[in-house]
Amino acid sequence: MKIILLGSGRVATQLGLALQNAGEEIVQVYSPTQAHAADLAKKLNAAAISSISALRKDADLYIISVKDDAIASIAKNLDLPNKLIVHTSGSTPMDVLASANIGVFYPLQTFSFEKEVDFKDVPIAIESNNPESLNVLSGLAQQLSSRVIKLDSKQRMTLHVAAVFACNFSNHLFAIAQHLLESQQLDFDLIRPLIAETAAKAQQHLPATVQTGPAIRKDEITLQKHLDLLKNEPHLQEIYRLLSQSIVNLR
Ligand SMILES: NC(=O)c1ccc[n+]([C@@H]2O[C@H](COP(=O)([O-])OP(=O)(O)OC[C@H]3O[C@@H](n4cnc5c(N)ncnc54)[C@H](OP(=O)(O)O)[C@@H]3O)[C@@H](O)[C@H]2O)c1
């Protein structure tokens, strides 16, 4: 299949490499910054372009993988009637693509430029406005992953919100832990085994059933000591209070 990537960021990079490894042909990479398009195009043996007007019209699939807020405006400028156009966003409805033959190809993972991703276990949520294209996307997704699911735009958005809690917020909480440790000249390494064990437990159990800590124990004196310790950082105090209450509520 001839594929064109619109975007050269984290997802375009890792998805492009995975598709290439699966034997697909990436023919062009578009990105507004020519140097970014060129960097990825080089890895994929593709041509780099920074103008939509230079897009080839003979590809089988156009994957838009730019920041969410730019997807609709890119799609609006495409003149590709009947060509299959998809985006890779969790929270963008499919219909912003506003064309006859559209879909979504949303890989549920946290991507970075440096770390190559093994897509084998990465859930890929697909959607399309027609059964033929849904089959095409399903076949392509199955070449990469054993976990392909068909979701509508609302289900996909819920999956994305869950992912924000599980990944983005957890990582931010790790960053808060780092900040607190550093305030007492303590090394972040001290807490890495705890993070690893927490993630390992979530692989084997449902997280709500293995919750630990002062909130679930209702250790009121300890909870108050922690809030006192955070008194000079009211936003952290607020996060601590909200999360402790949420732990109790989800019991
Ligand atoms: N990151 C993840 O873990 C992840 C996971 C699943 C799905 N997604 C989704 O995949 C999509 C891409 O995310 P990403 O993390 O790969 O983004 P990213 O690394 O931040 O890359 C953003 C891309 O968007 C382009 N861009 C930025 N502003 C633009 C504009 N106004 N017009 C056209 N292009 C513009 C950038 O081009 P230049 O660099 O040339 O400026 C770049 O190619 C998003 O829809 C995101 O929700 C992300």
The ligand as an ORCA input file, in Angstrom:
! r2SCAN-3c Opt
* xyz 0 1
  N       2.128     11.469     21.372
  C       1.385     10.425     21.648
  O       1.764      9.634     22.523
  C       0.105     10.161     20.882
  C      -0.500      8.898     21.022
  C      -1.622      8.599     20.236
  C      -2.157      9.564     19.381
  N      -1.573     10.814     19.299
  C      -2.165     11.763     18.341
  O      -1.347     11.812     17.163
  C      -1.342     13.142     16.623
  C       0.086     13.657     16.551
  O       0.595     13.729     17.866
  P       2.185     13.770     18.138
  O       2.357     13.526     19.603
  O       2.886     12.938     17.147
  O       2.467     15.307     17.848
  P       3.883     16.043     17.841
  O       4.993     15.096     18.098
  O       3.738     17.238     18.730
  O       3.996     16.536     16.317
  C       3.080     17.496     15.860
  C       3.073     17.518     14.360
  O       2.053     18.465     13.978
  C       2.616     19.396     13.082
  N       1.918     20.667     13.295
  C       1.923     21.443     14.397
  N       1.150     22.545     14.199
  C       0.647     22.434     12.941
  C      -0.200     23.234     12.150
  N      -0.721     24.373     12.634
  N      -0.497     22.815     10.892
  C       0.006     21.655     10.417
  N       0.817     20.840     11.117
  C       1.138     21.237     12.365
  C       4.074     19.477     13.436
  O       4.778     19.947     12.314
  P       6.222     20.666     12.413
  O       7.061     19.865     13.356
  O       6.705     20.629     11.012
  O       5.928     22.030     12.935
  C       4.364     18.003     13.752
  O       4.603     17.296     12.561
  C      -2.264     13.966     17.514
  O      -3.544     13.953     16.939
  C      -2.271     13.197     18.827
  O      -3.460     13.392     19.557
  C      -0.462     11.122     20.019
*
